[in-house]
Amino acid sequence: MFVTRKSLVAFFAVGFGCCLLFIIVVNPFDKYTSQIGTTNIFLSPSPTESSKFKTKSEDISNSDDTGNDTETVSVTETVEKETQPESSKQEETKVIDLALSSPQPSTTLYPRGKGPESANQEPKHKIPDSNLHIKDTQQVLDFVHHQCEKFNQTTALPGEAKKPRLLIVPKNWREHRILYASNPKTGSTSFKKWYCRIQGDERPYASITNVHAMGKYGKFNEVFDWVEEDLGREAQLIDAARPLYKVVAVRNPLTKLMSGFRDKILRRTKTGIKEPMLQYNPDLNINSTDAEKYAAFVEAVVNRKIVNMHFTPQWQKMKVCDFPYDMIMQTETTNQQIKEVQKKTHTEEFEFPGSRSEQGYDSVATVHLAHEFYSKVRPELMEKLYHYFRWDFILLGYTKLDNPNFPYLDFDQDIDKEFGDYVKDEVKVGEDEPASESPSANT
């Protein structure tokens, strides 16, 4: 049989038309539904598979105080319900708790007041209102100076000063004479974002990243040169610091350690577990609660198996006894105290950023998880922890977990009764301080 080219083309055209009609009417691919958004195409799984399709985007763009690259992960989650009719389908974008690495109690899964009824119940241990615990700036300085002298922790000679671990001035320090001593896990990221705003960065705070790169800020050496021109001699640290308003932020060591754990362990590992933690709890796994992981983490820290500047006592590295601060600010009451800093440095026009929980990066502030996390820490281990951070408590006036004023300062507590046993055998300053505070050691 002879087939012409025209008849062959007509044959295939008819066949293609039939196939197309079959697809439109019968739709054998009905188990797949595609939706085209502005930037992505989501292919929903079949009804026999998961009812949700989740996509995560991670923004890793930060560095620590030393300039070493570290990770800060911002996670958003897009959820699309495929079982609803097209008219009722909803696409929702929500911020989820960055601290999640394993199942946690419901109170950690939702911002306060936003979860189901079970998550919004009053906590067993309610944290007191911060507005009731604001200390007068001079009262704090007087207390710290008194404690430093009483316990013989002042080592700088009269008229001298010892340098805290990191001192930062803004680029326009001549206009806003502020000197900030950066103390990890006390709101240093917020403070540095505020510095960027003071220097003229008008972007939303969420868009200001890589704030721990020291090249972003002014050079403290320029202050030395400026002072030397006026003095006519070589300037010392105390000379350069004198014309600046000197600020450091401190924090209750119990919540400061928790914050370091949530940031450096939970957020930066797939399991929320570092190898040294398994020495103290070999049964830990990805499904262990964060409180269980934290108990093993605490034991590794107090036994010097995990050493990191974020987990060590703050009093010595910030030189609270040996540097002439104008304000020793508490992380717990920063929102109130920053107003005084703004007034002293003529920076009232620059709004200070909120905490991570206030900005939506964490669903629950660390302080509200303290009793839950420490409930898994054995009493004898808690005693070791108090001993490890003894000078943070004694010199700064912070409170133990069972103090009704926790986590704030309490200058009326009996320091000798609460912490005297931890220092009665002290021989010299810094006797039990870690030999290294390397930001990457054993982590």
PyMOL commands that set and color helices and strands:
alter all, ss='L'
color gray80, all
select helices_A, chain A and resi 5-26+86-88+106-108+117-119+130-132+137-150+188-198+205-207+214-216+220-231+237-241+253-266+275-278+290-302+314-317+331-345+356-359+366-374+379-388+390-396+415-422
alter helices_A, ss='H'
color red, helices_A
select strands_A, chain A and resi 33-36+41-44+54-58+62-63+69-70+75-80+91-95+167-168+178-181+245-250+327-330
alter strands_A, ss='S'
color yellow, strands_A
deselect
rebuild
show_as cartoon
